[in-house]
Amino acid sequence: MTEHLIAAGELASGGPLTEAFRRVDRGAFVPAFALATHTDQGVRYRLVDGGDPEQREEWASHVYADETLIIEVEGEPVAQALAGGSGSGRWTSSSTMPGLMARHLRELGLEENPSVLEIGVGSGYNIAILCEVLGDERVAGVDISPKLVFDASRDLASQGYFPKVCAYDGHQGYPDRAPYDRIISTTAFTHVPPAWIDQVVPGGMILVNIAGGTGGAVLRLEVDHGVAEGRFLRQWAGFLPARSHRPSARVSVDDPGEWRWTGLDPMRISENPVEAFMAQLATTDANTVMTQADDGTSLLFLEGADGAWAEVETTPVDGRYRVDQGGPRRLWDLVERTHRWWESKGRPDWSSFGVTVGAKGQEVWFESPDAAERWELPVPDPVRCPEGS
Ligand SMILES: C[S@@+](CC[C@H](N)C(=O)[O-])C[C@H]1O[C@@H](n2cnc3c(N)ncnc32)[C@H](O)[C@@H]1O
């Protein structure tokens, strides 16, 4: 697998990071995983267990490949969630594609021997690589799933790694071991959790996928005395959204709405990550999904936390698409306006955008931190962790 990552340009041909990928056995951290199949009834999983002699070859062909592997379903490690060999539900953790891991680890400047906090320990494989390069003392990690933390700690110890790993909500960072030279998150956040800023030394770095229910990209920030600033990386990546102990505060409104035509093809938001990124800036908290009306018409459906909604038909009539929208905001109007602006700027990708995080809030800007074009990155009210989390 390491040779494949070198050939793909994800790893250098030599050096401590490449050596760490050679030494750390992914199989020790992913003893079993789930393969997903999408059916008319939803997603179905099949357990592939490396401990089963009949499945060993199949298991190895995935574990030592550049693939994301599902390790937790509905908050249960796959071995328990799919004890009968198969099942369904929402997957809640995965071992990230090794190529993507390598790309982000290279961004961290590990040659400077930084102390690192990983948010989203998952299988423990990424943190094992960090331990191999930096030594256990310089590495800490948290995951919101106590069961994953238990399994990862066991597997890390079995391979001789003893970093500080804890079940904790990454929204709070991990104050016990702060400050850190780097925070890397392998789960996506809608904003930069403010607690992280105080837990990173001046000159330190935060690497995090900023994404909401519509789009996102990976952001690299430099921290300097209470302010963090930086740009989105050119290469796109998307991680699982961070889970939260906070109950979700979404409302629905009873509003029949109004309809009009739009010239913007909704499939562009669904299929092009740059256009999804722009729609995300415009709609902040909206979730965007492809769905079907009762009559079978395919729709792009957007729904805000405040109950604002928009439905856009994907089949054009004379080159235009029907849009129905209602609630306190006209979500599709916001998407269209930002989209027109984006086209007028020559369709820049996310690497032309950056973020400033300061005492007054968080804003995305275009091209320069003092640009006139800015979008708010809303920060929810502080979350209190339940006792013992
Ligand atoms: C893509 S997986 C991480 C993969 C992991 N780095 C590895 O090497 O296997 C994302 C992880 O983030 C965790 N997570 C989700 N929300 C979190 C939160 N609020 N705080 C900490 N961890 C969280 C999930 O439980 C999941 O294990």
The ligand as a Gaussian input file, in Angstrom:
#p B3LYP/6-31G(d) Opt

LIG

0 1
 C      -13.361000       9.636000       9.588000
 S      -13.432000       9.102000      11.223000
 C      -11.775000       9.279000      11.783000
 C      -10.788000       8.315000      11.226000
 C       -9.582000       8.118000      12.114000
 N       -8.721000       9.270000      12.166000
 C       -8.814000       6.879000      11.720000
 O       -7.615000       6.944000      11.479000
 O       -9.444000       5.815000      11.701000
 C      -14.176000      10.467000      12.092000
 C      -14.258000      10.240000      13.594000
 O      -14.684000      11.432000      14.203000
 C      -15.400000      11.079000      15.355000
 N      -16.195000      12.223000      15.804000
 C      -17.383000      12.650000      15.321000
 N      -17.794000      13.725000      15.998000
 C      -16.841000      13.987000      16.927000
 C      -16.705000      14.968000      17.934000
 N      -17.633000      15.902000      18.138000
 N      -15.613000      14.934000      18.708000
 C      -14.653000      13.970000      18.541000
 N      -14.737000      13.012000      17.605000
 C      -15.812000      13.025000      16.805000
 C      -16.233000       9.893000      14.911000
 O      -16.661000       9.123000      16.024000
 C      -15.259000       9.175000      13.997000
 O      -14.599000       8.151000      14.665000

